[in-house]
């Protein structure tokens, strides 16, 4: 009997130890935030690199725990969003040539609104990037109106009205930037939808939607975007035929590790800018794995997601 009781105690102790080890809790600073599990619930101005160092965060002694992806074998990953944003902003400053202005787009696709709110409150993030139309539409009304939303996913023509709907009641199109226009058909559909909404609202002057033309610099069939040798013609057509759109710049999702994609986009921008009368055009290139290099090559808009929010869980995508 004593032997059985001793064995039972050892089993219970081992079970408790394993349960404790199942959670990995890493605190990289005292600026962290403890979040509850959120189930399946689901900026305005360019970020100036020189201003990054002065941006403060709200002290906290807790950490934010997120649901793990399949790759982590069921364990939870701890994400210190405030510290991650601070690190990214410091890297932006270091990479920025002569203190050039670089906008940080915090890519929050698949992430719960609580994490976006934390980034807003503690890390002064005002620009978020989303890939899925329905997810963006659901998140917009849940954050303050000084947030700017960049749509960076593939947009089908039949989803245009869904994308614009959160911004049309008050015609606050200055809060939306579309980075993935790659055809005149899509541009025309956007332009017509905006003009129709403006006329219905009795708006005297039709507001403009800022867009980037997406360029397929890698030549991969899996990537969206117009070919580099077709960029100028598309940009000229959009400017001529779509008065409700404002051409903000060019965007690319290059092949991982291929620096020539970044160089190609910069060359396209120079060509378009020169041909259209030396207009100022931005470069949207660089993600978590290469945003520093992209900045060195002239990017003014970097899209950073997993480095800030941690690995994504696509099981929640609608």
C-alpha positions, 0 to 999 in steps of 0.5 A: 500500500505504501508503495502504491501511495508513493508511486501515485505521488510521483505520478501526480508530481510528474503530471504537474511538472509537465503541465507547467512546462507546457506553457512557455512564458518569456518576458523580454521587458516590463512592457508587456500585456496579458490577454485573454484567449479571444476565440475566433473573434475576429496610421494616419500619418507616415511614421517618421523614422526620426520620431520613433525613438521618442514614442513612449509606451504604457508600463505593464508587468504582464505578458500577452499570450496568444493561441499557438499555430500548428507548427508550435505543437499546441504550445502558446507563444508569448508576444510582447507587442510593445517591445517588438514595435520598439525594436522594429522602429529602432531598426527602421531608424538605423536602416533609413538613409539620412533619416528618410520618412518611412511608414510602418504598416503593422500587418494584423491579418488573422489577429484578434482585435485585442492585439490591435488595440494593444498595439494602438494603446501601448505602441502608438500604432496608427496604421494597420494592414489587412489581407482579407476584405471581410476581416478588415470590414469587421475590425474598422468600427472597433478601433478609433477613427484616427487609424488608417487601414492599408488593404494589402491582399488580392482584391476581386472586383466583386468585393469592392463595395464590401471593402469600401463600405466601412468608409462610405457613410462619412466618405472617410476614404482618407482612412483607407489605402489600397496597395494592390491595384493591378488592372484598369478594370479594378481601378475603374470599379473603385472609381465608379463606386466612390463617385456613386457614393459621393453623388448619393451623399450630395458631396460637392467634391468627390474624395480620393482613394489612395492606391498603390499599383502592385508590380510582379517583380519576381515574375512568379505566376503565384504572385499578383501584379502587373509586369514591370514593362506594363506599369507605366501604361497602367499608371497613366490610364488610372490617372487619366480615367479614374479621378477618384483615385490618387496614385500614391506609389508602387508596391511589390511582394518580391521573391524571398531573398531576391534583392533584384525584386527591390531594385526592379520596383525602384527602377519602375518608380523612377520610370513612372515618376519621370514620364508623368512629370516628376511626380512624387511616388512612394515605394511599398516593399519590405516585410518582416524578413527584409524590411531593413534591406528594403528601406536601404533600397528606398522603401517608404512603406514597410509591411511588418506582421509576424515580427510584431504580432507573432506567428499567424493562426489561419484557422480563424480566417473567414 
